């Protein structure tokens, strides 16, 4: 039986090497290191606990089953956040397609049915469910983050909640560094405007 | 009234200020410009609120659920080699170059062989003659060395007694099998799907 290493002394890259050599404990260590930040990012992206947990699980399964394709010259954190962010963005886009149809549902057969389903656009802005979620999320700033564009949301969460460097965020989101800085600045502006009424 | 130096802070200046990296000239502007000062204070409040958001964790059995769907890597598996080859364009290019070089050299070898059968035949005959001669010499050397060993006479005596001989063979067989078993245990690697702990 192989002796367990002192995990806290190993870098992510070293843990990945142990995982590649078939050590189950190394896989668990990677999950332990990133389950909280990945889940927190996804939760604040999709604002639904159960869904966030499903997406986090999907993220880890995808990453760990493809551990051989991970390239150690990149940070493991960038890799896992990239997979998580893509999962969240894909989900949000699918949800947009499901709800944001100007002509209503494609399954609607009468003009009335089309109009009824098209009303979902307006309903999405601030539904009673959104309001309940906002309370659950613990305040106005969480709700304001939820109203940001997904790209701004990823940037601001990675920068100011997860404390990632601009360069790492650019790598995670596949965006130029300047664009990342612009998005973060605009996101803060929008949050400031959204929260201005609380100060008045 | 004090003159405020330079233009108002740009978005990059605000980022630098938040990171504590604003240069002296821009800091002097900030100290003297109430509008920029108010703006950065508001930005700082937002950043502080974001940094103070509560930590979040998935449910306690999250890791077990993840591990139930993960296949532990087998470093010696063919699948692993395939994944490494297709991991990036560079690795695919290297693998393709190696495959091309291998197929090319094999084709060249076959073509040359077909075109030069007589040369190959004479070289083959020469190698065979030399090899046979060297083989006989080695065998004779080995036999004379064997006979000159101090334990040779004891081995001959042992071979003359079938009972002793069978005991010696049994011991040797047992030692061999123990060695094989120990090696198999040492080389065994975990390749099975991880059991669902939940």
Interface residues (C-beta under 8 A of the other chain):
Chain A: X19 X20 X21 X22 X23 X24 X27 X28 X31 X32 X35 X36 X39 X40 X43 X44 X52 X53 X56 X57 X60 X61 X64 X65 X66 X67 X68 X69 X71 X138 X141 X142 X156 X157 X160 X161 X163 X181 X182 X184 X185 X188 X191 X192 X195
Chain B: X11 X12 X14 X15 X42 X43 X46 X47 X49 X50 X51 X53 X54 X55 X56 X57 X58 X59 X62 X63 X65 X66 X67 X69 X70 X71 X72 X73 X74 X75 X80 X83 X84 X86 X87 X88 X189 X190 X191 X194
